[in-house]
Amino acid sequence: MGRTIPSFRIALEQEIASWSQYRRSLGVGSREVLDAMFNKARAYCSASSNAVRPVKFEGLFMAMAFDHARRIEGLAVAIEKLRLEMASGG
C-alpha cells in the first residue's frame, strides 16, 4: 500500500510546529502577533486545502496574506468613509 497524504489541517499544524524555534526567538509581544497570524491561517484552512498546493507553506502564507489584504481593504474603506464625512462637515 502507498502512503496516505495527511489532511491539510494536519500538514498546517506540522508546518506551524516547524516554526517553533523562530517563535521562541521572538519577544513576547511578537510571539502574540505570530500566533495571531497562524490562527488566521487556521481560519482559512478549508480554502487552503481546496487549493491543492504541493508545498504546504504556500497555503499557510496565502491564508495570512489574504487576511492582511482583507484587513487593509477594510481600513481603506473606513478611511474613505471618514474622509467623506469630514469633507461634508458631518
C-alpha positions as CSV (number, residue, x, y, z in Angstrom):
1,M,0.0,0.0,0.0
2,G,1.1,3.5,-0.7
3,R,1.5,6.2,1.9
4,T,-1.5,8.3,2.7
5,I,-1.3,12.1,2.4
6,P,-2.2,13.9,5.7
7,S,-5.1,16.3,5.6
8,F,-4.1,19.9,5.1
9,R,-5.2,20.7,8.7
10,I,-2.6,18.2,10.0
11,A,0.0,19.4,7.5
12,L,-0.7,23.0,8.5
13,E,-0.1,22.2,12.2
14,Q,3.1,20.4,11.3
15,E,4.3,23.5,9.4
16,I,3.4,25.8,12.2
17,A,5.2,23.5,14.7
18,S,8.3,23.7,12.4
19,W,8.5,27.4,13.1
20,S,8.8,26.9,16.9
21,Q,12.5,27.8,17.0
22,Y,11.7,31.1,15.2
23,R,8.8,31.7,17.6
24,R,10.9,31.2,20.7
25,S,13.5,33.7,19.4
26,L,10.8,36.5,19.3
27,G,9.8,38.7,22.2
28,V,6.5,38.0,24.0
29,G,4.6,40.7,22.1
30,S,5.9,39.5,18.8
31,R,5.0,35.9,19.6
32,E,1.4,37.0,20.1
33,V,1.4,38.6,16.7
34,L,2.9,35.5,15.1
35,D,0.3,33.3,16.9
36,A,-2.5,35.6,15.6
37,M,-1.1,35.2,12.1
38,F,-1.0,31.4,12.5
39,N,-4.6,31.5,13.8
40,K,-5.7,33.4,10.7
41,A,-4.1,30.6,8.6
42,R,-6.1,28.1,10.5
43,A,-9.3,30.1,9.8
44,Y,-8.7,29.7,6.1
45,C,-7.7,26.1,6.3
46,S,-10.5,24.8,4.1
47,A,-9.7,27.2,1.3
48,S,-6.0,26.4,1.5
49,S,-6.9,22.7,1.4
50,N,-9.0,23.2,-1.7
51,A,-6.1,25.0,-3.4
52,V,-4.2,21.6,-3.5
53,R,-0.7,23.1,-3.4
54,P,2.2,20.7,-3.1
55,V,4.1,23.0,-0.7
56,K,2.1,23.4,2.5
57,F,3.8,26.7,3.3
58,E,2.1,28.2,0.2
59,G,-1.3,27.6,1.7
60,L,-0.2,29.0,5.1
61,F,1.3,32.1,3.5
62,M,-1.6,32.7,1.2
63,A,-4.1,32.5,4.1
64,M,-2.1,35.0,6.1
65,A,-1.6,37.3,3.1
66,F,-5.3,37.1,2.2
67,D,-6.3,38.0,5.7
68,H,-4.0,41.0,5.7
69,A,-5.4,42.1,2.3
70,R,-8.9,41.9,3.7
71,R,-7.9,44.0,6.7
72,I,-6.2,46.6,4.5
73,E,-9.2,46.9,2.3
74,G,-11.5,47.3,5.3
75,L,-9.2,50.1,6.7
76,A,-9.2,51.8,3.3
77,V,-13.0,51.8,3.2
78,A,-13.2,53.1,6.7
79,I,-10.7,55.9,6.0
80,E,-12.6,56.9,2.8
81,K,-15.8,57.0,4.8
82,L,-14.2,59.2,7.4
83,R,-12.7,61.4,4.7
84,L,-16.1,61.9,3.1
85,E,-17.7,62.7,6.5
86,M,-15.1,65.2,7.3
87,A,-15.4,66.8,3.8
88,S,-19.1,67.2,4.2
89,G,-18.7,68.7,7.7
90,G,-20.5,65.8,9.3
